[in-house]
Amino acid sequence: MKKKFLTLVIGLAIAVLLLFSLAACNPPEEDEPMGTQIPFEEVVFGGNFVGLNGDEEFSAIIRSQQELTVFFNGHNVNWASDTPIWERFDGEFFESKALLLHFFWATSTDFTFSVEDVRINNAELKLYLIGSYYGDTLNDAVQFAATVVEVNKSDITDVTDFEVSVRYRKLAG
């Protein structure tokens, strides 16, 4: 009787340890996006920054053509399209629209970044980016990623804070 009881207790203890081990191996669940989703359209940036440090990252909410011009006055950019961004978005555009800009260093040239979602929670706007890649091996080079998003100006009137969340996903190859 003692032997059966001891075997049962040891079996249960092993089962509990296995369950805890499996739970510990699972990656943490991602935070559920909070707030109200707003419509957006991703826009091609069309340029490459020149002379950046390896840790520079910058974001901005641009509500006027003047803000756009001032933002890029402080940055050296080669425009692949030969048309600077402030010439593509004029005063008429900014009457009803705004731009969200986010530029950052990514740790691999194998990533393709896209906008997954844009949400507003109270006075904070959160831009959700996703970096997609193929395969198991990533290139150890770095790239400077550019994200430009068009939103309705009326959707962001009360926004004072801007945050960016980047997650990664492996694509089937």
KETI-475315 format. One line per field, with one value per residue: residue in one letter; x negated, y negated, z of N, C-alpha, C in turn. Coordinates in pm, whole numbers. Example, Ala and Ser with C-alpha at 12.3 -4.5 7.8 and 13.67 -1.06 7.14 Angstrom:
<lokols>
rest A_S .
n.east -1319_-1285 .
n.north 569_225 .
n.up 780_708 .
ca.east -1230_-1367 .
ca.north 450_106 .
ca.up 780_714 .
c.east -1320_-1290 .
c.north 330_-3 .
c.up 780_787 .
</lokols>
This chain:
<lokols>
rest M_K_K_K_F_L_T_L_V_I_G_L_A_I_A_V_L_L_L_F_S_L_A_A_C_N_P_P_E_E_D_E_P_M_G_T_Q_I_P_F_E_E_V_V_F_G_G_N_F_V_G_L_N_G_D_E_E_F_S_A_I_I_R_S_Q_Q_E_L_T_V_F_F_N_G_H_N_V_N_W_A_S_D_T_P_I_W_E_R_F_D_G_E_F_F_E_S_K_A_L_L_L_H_F_F_W_A_T_S_T_D_F_T_F_S_V_E_D_V_R_I_N_N_A_E_L_K_L_Y_L_I_G_S_Y_Y_G_D_T_L_N_D_A_V_Q_F_A_A_T_V_V_E_V_N_K_S_D_I_T_D_V_T_D_F_E_V_S_V_R_Y_R_K_L_A_G .
n.east -82_-190_-387_-243_-112_-332_-442_-234_-236_-494_-466_-265_-408_-611_-454_-348_-586_-666_-455_-496_-749_-697_-527_-703_-870_-723_-690_-633_-302_-201_-136_197_314_408_672_827_857_731_785_529_262_-15_-307_-545_-876_-1108_-1375_-1718_-1888_-2181_-2497_-2434_-2448_-2513_-2312_-2096_-1755_-1440_-1120_-812_-514_-362_-193_-171_-289_-501_-603_-697_-899_-1075_-1144_-1296_-1499_-1699_-1823_-2027_-1945_-1944_-1751_-1594_-1395_-1425_-1248_-1189_-1033_-881_-796_-619_-405_-186_-50_225_269_218_438_638_506_237_-106_-282_-597_-863_-1184_-1449_-1721_-1765_-1853_-1924_-1961_-1786_-1525_-1192_-998_-670_-360_-151_64_243_313_507_494_634_449_240_73_15_-204_-216_-455_-571_-831_-928_-1073_-1259_-1364_-1618_-1856_-1992_-2112_-2392_-2428_-2336_-2048_-1889_-1572_-1280_-972_-671_-358_-30_240_576_619_815_846_638_635_628_395_94_-126_-355_-421_-609_-582_-759_-748_-849_-830_-861_-856_-712_-922 .
n.north 119_-126_-150_-183_-423_-596_-578_-696_-960_-1043_-1027_-1224_-1448_-1460_-1507_-1761_-1912_-1885_-2022_-2285_-2330_-2323_-2544_-2746_-2746_-2847_-3135_-3468_-3597_-3839_-4183_-4284_-4503_-4824_-5065_-5279_-5186_-5352_-5465_-5425_-5490_-5355_-5520_-5569_-5647_-5734_-5820_-5832_-5850_-6035_-6010_-5927_-5844_-5529_-5479_-5641_-5732_-5844_-6001_-6150_-6345_-6495_-6780_-6987_-7147_-7316_-7215_-6972_-7052_-7183_-6966_-6806_-6982_-6954_-6718_-6525_-6408_-6185_-6195_-5948_-5954_-6203_-6393_-6570_-6489_-6697_-6834_-6664_-6655_-6892_-7211_-7185_-6910_-6884_-7007_-6826_-6594_-6416_-6329_-6048_-5989_-5762_-5664_-5436_-5223_-4898_-4564_-4394_-4344_-4179_-4213_-4318_-4591_-4681_-4856_-4754_-4833_-5120_-5295_-5477_-5570_-5731_-6020_-5922_-5810_-5509_-5339_-5045_-4834_-4576_-4352_-4153_-3841_-3589_-3248_-3094_-3214_-3526_-3822_-3995_-4261_-4613_-4818_-5125_-5190_-5323_-5467_-5594_-5724_-5797_-5967_-6058_-6391_-6474_-6253_-6259_-6485_-6530_-6409_-6381_-6231_-5998_-5674_-5382_-5045_-4755_-4443_-4109_-3868_-3544_-3441_-3185_-2996 .
n.up 0_86_-104_-347_-290_-257_-515_-660_-552_-627_-906_-949_-860_-1052_-1281_-1218_-1209_-1478_-1606_-1506_-1614_-1890_-1909_-1842_-2061_-2270_-2477_-2353_-2363_-2602_-2540_-2553_-2797_-2691_-2670_-2917_-3249_-3534_-3873_-4121_-4355_-4505_-4618_-4877_-4800_-4948_-4931_-4806_-4505_-4424_-4269_-4003_-3652_-3490_-3305_-3331_-3319_-3410_-3380_-3487_-3482_-3742_-3825_-4002_-4306_-4257_-4011_-4110_-4288_-4108_-3945_-4122_-4186_-4001_-4068_-4283_-4592_-4864_-5145_-5308_-5495_-5596_-5519_-5247_-4931_-4819_-5038_-5154_-4985_-4939_-4820_-4854_-4823_-4548_-4438_-4376_-4308_-4137_-4066_-3942_-3829_-3806_-3743_-3728_-3613_-3730_-3650_-3857_-4208_-4320_-4245_-4315_-4267_-4162_-4111_-3862_-3703_-3579_-3294_-3051_-2718_-2467_-2446_-2589_-2874_-3039_-3240_-3411_-3525_-3746_-3794_-4048_-4147_-4330_-4295_-4078_-4018_-3955_-4103_-3980_-4019_-4010_-4060_-4149_-4070_-4215_-4147_-4255_-4202_-4294_-4148_-4047_-3961_-3782_-3619_-3441_-3281_-2999_-2920_-2743_-2679_-2827_-2911_-3002_-3094_-3166_-3314_-3406_-3672_-3804_-4134_-4334_-4538 .
ca.east 0_-280_-459_-150_-92_-457_-450_-134_-286_-609_-409_-200_-512_-675_-357_-344_-713_-660_-364_-564_-858_-639_-477_-819_-932_-642_-720_-524_-203_-220_-32_307_317_513_716_912_785_764_743_396_206_-160_-357_-686_-961_-1178_-1506_-1813_-1959_-2327_-2577_-2371_-2517_-2457_-2206_-1992_-1617_-1356_-979_-743_-381_-372_-57_-172_-403_-610_-663_-769_-1021_-1162_-1194_-1401_-1611_-1804_-1870_-2079_-1879_-1950_-1617_-1601_-1295_-1457_-1142_-1187_-902_-805_-736_-512_-292_-174_41_360_268_221_567_717_421_112_-202_-355_-730_-945_-1307_-1524_-1816_-1726_-1975_-1950_-1908_-1690_-1391_-1106_-909_-543_-272_-49_180_226_417_502_545_631_377_121_83_-82_-228_-261_-530_-609_-947_-914_-1196_-1257_-1478_-1664_-1978_-1976_-2232_-2429_-2443_-2228_-1983_-1810_-1436_-1199_-827_-590_-218_69_362_667_584_922_832_526_638_595_276_-25_-238_-372_-503_-621_-606_-805_-757_-908_-770_-930_-769_-743_-1009 .
ca.north 0_-242_-157_-239_-563_-665_-584_-795_-1092_-1076_-1051_-1356_-1550_-1470_-1571_-1904_-1971_-1894_-2131_-2412_-2343_-2359_-2681_-2836_-2747_-2923_-3277_-3545_-3647_-3980_-4270_-4312_-4646_-4894_-5190_-5281_-5176_-5457_-5431_-5474_-5446_-5361_-5603_-5546_-5758_-5780_-5879_-5764_-5942_-6037_-6051_-5902_-5762_-5395_-5464_-5742_-5692_-5960_-5992_-6279_-6364_-6615_-6829_-7096_-7143_-7384_-7118_-6874_-7118_-7205_-6835_-6759_-7077_-6905_-6586_-6515_-6296_-6170_-6159_-5856_-5996_-6342_-6481_-6565_-6459_-6820_-6877_-6570_-6680_-7037_-7267_-7131_-6778_-6898_-7059_-6716_-6478_-6434_-6222_-5991_-5951_-5688_-5620_-5363_-5123_-4758_-4485_-4306_-4389_-4079_-4248_-4410_-4647_-4736_-4903_-4656_-4896_-5251_-5306_-5590_-5541_-5862_-6117_-5857_-5739_-5400_-5285_-4906_-4789_-4435_-4322_-4017_-3785_-3450_-3166_-3087_-3291_-3667_-3896_-4075_-4401_-4698_-4905_-5231_-5168_-5445_-5444_-5715_-5683_-5904_-5949_-6173_-6488_-6478_-6139_-6277_-6621_-6534_-6329_-6453_-6136_-5909_-5559_-5283_-4907_-4675_-4300_-4038_-3739_-3464_-3399_-3052_-3015 .
ca.up 0_92_-230_-444_-253_-288_-662_-702_-513_-714_-1040_-947_-849_-1184_-1371_-1184_-1256_-1625_-1643_-1478_-1711_-2019_-1899_-1840_-2194_-2365_-2475_-2292_-2457_-2633_-2488_-2644_-2825_-2618_-2728_-3036_-3375_-3629_-4009_-4158_-4483_-4505_-4729_-4911_-4756_-5068_-4907_-4718_-4417_-4441_-4155_-3873_-3552_-3481_-3206_-3349_-3343_-3389_-3418_-3482_-3541_-3825_-3852_-4101_-4397_-4189_-3919_-4191_-4337_-3993_-3903_-4212_-4190_-3912_-4110_-4418_-4658_-5009_-5190_-5422_-5594_-5631_-5469_-5099_-4875_-4793_-5165_-5187_-4896_-4934_-4721_-4875_-4761_-4402_-4391_-4319_-4280_-4062_-4088_-3831_-3876_-3711_-3806_-3627_-3658_-3715_-3637_-3970_-4338_-4365_-4199_-4387_-4166_-4208_-4004_-3828_-3642_-3516_-3192_-2958_-2585_-2400_-2529_-2644_-3000_-3044_-3373_-3400_-3643_-3747_-3876_-4100_-4203_-4373_-4257_-3941_-4001_-3985_-4136_-3864_-4057_-3962_-4159_-4089_-4118_-4224_-4150_-4270_-4199_-4310_-4068_-4048_-3856_-3682_-3528_-3348_-3227_-2857_-2895_-2697_-2668_-2942_-2875_-3108_-3050_-3279_-3289_-3521_-3704_-3904_-4241_-4389_-4654 .
c.east -87_-351_-372_-129_-215_-475_-354_-183_-402_-560_-343_-304_-583_-583_-350_-471_-715_-570_-429_-677_-806_-587_-592_-883_-851_-679_-604_-428_-224_-105_74_309_436_552_800_826_829_717_608_360_56_-206_-504_-767_-1039_-1314_-1591_-1887_-2109_-2390_-2514_-2464_-2446_-2346_-2093_-1857_-1532_-1218_-918_-602_-388_-231_-53_-294_-524_-681_-746_-902_-1121_-1223_-1310_-1514_-1727_-1863_-1915_-2022_-1907_-1814_-1628_-1507_-1322_-1348_-1139_-1043_-818_-746_-622_-388_-282_-74_182_373_289_348_649_634_301_23_-262_-488_-800_-1063_-1393_-1621_-1760_-1853_-2003_-1892_-1808_-1546_-1321_-1005_-782_-460_-162_79_143_344_396_566_525_557_250_154_-23_-83_-284_-326_-559_-726_-939_-1046_-1174_-1377_-1516_-1787_-1954_-2112_-2266_-2458_-2328_-2171_-1907_-1671_-1356_-1052_-757_-445_-130_192_450_633_688_912_726_523_594_467_159_-148_-236_-468_-501_-651_-645_-808_-805_-835_-849_-828_-809_-818_-995 .
c.north -126_-262_-220_-388_-646_-682_-690_-937_-1134_-1105_-1187_-1469_-1569_-1540_-1722_-1973_-1986_-2008_-2268_-2435_-2385_-2503_-2781_-2848_-2827_-3070_-3354_-3593_-3796_-4060_-4292_-4462_-4711_-5020_-5169_-5278_-5291_-5416_-5494_-5424_-5462_-5434_-5570_-5669_-5817_-5842_-5793_-5869_-5926_-6080_-6032_-5823_-5628_-5376_-5565_-5678_-5816_-5939_-6131_-6264_-6497_-6658_-6942_-7081_-7212_-7290_-7014_-6931_-7137_-7072_-6790_-6859_-7028_-6771_-6589_-6389_-6300_-6121_-6075_-5899_-6137_-6440_-6469_-6550_-6585_-6878_-6785_-6592_-6830_-7080_-7213_-6991_-6790_-6964_-6949_-6595_-6518_-6315_-6178_-5943_-5872_-5630_-5555_-5265_-4985_-4673_-4393_-4364_-4289_-4109_-4341_-4460_-4701_-4776_-4800_-4723_-5034_-5266_-5429_-5546_-5667_-5960_-6057_-5783_-5631_-5342_-5144_-4865_-4640_-4418_-4177_-3971_-3639_-3378_-3175_-3172_-3434_-3728_-3985_-4221_-4482_-4779_-5013_-5223_-5298_-5407_-5579_-5669_-5807_-5870_-6072_-6264_-6491_-6363_-6162_-6415_-6630_-6459_-6418_-6363_-6041_-5798_-5459_-5147_-4827_-4529_-4233_-3907_-3673_-3418_-3261_-3070_-2906 .
c.up 0_-41_-338_-418_-288_-439_-715_-671_-602_-856_-1051_-941_-983_-1282_-1346_-1231_-1407_-1670_-1620_-1577_-1846_-2018_-1903_-1977_-2295_-2360_-2413_-2400_-2478_-2574_-2595_-2670_-2754_-2693_-2852_-3161_-3465_-3767_-4041_-4297_-4476_-4632_-4753_-4872_-4873_-5047_-4817_-4636_-4435_-4309_-4019_-3781_-3542_-3381_-3222_-3381_-3320_-3446_-3411_-3537_-3613_-3866_-3954_-4191_-4334_-4090_-3995_-4241_-4223_-3948_-3991_-4233_-4106_-3952_-4256_-4483_-4808_-5055_-5317_-5533_-5646_-5591_-5317_-5048_-4852_-4922_-5207_-5101_-4873_-4827_-4733_-4812_-4610_-4349_-4325_-4276_-4195_-4095_-3956_-3887_-3766_-3788_-3699_-3692_-3630_-3721_-3754_-4098_-4392_-4321_-4299_-4285_-4231_-4086_-3984_-3779_-3592_-3420_-3105_-2827_-2502_-2492_-2591_-2773_-3000_-3185_-3356_-3532_-3631_-3843_-3919_-4160_-4241_-4314_-4111_-3913_-4042_-4014_-4017_-3898_-3997_-4077_-4084_-4151_-4112_-4233_-4156_-4285_-4208_-4227_-4085_-3932_-3745_-3582_-3421_-3282_-3081_-2822_-2854_-2690_-2787_-2903_-2989_-3045_-3174_-3235_-3418_-3545_-3816_-4006_-4290_-4520_-4751 .
</lokols>
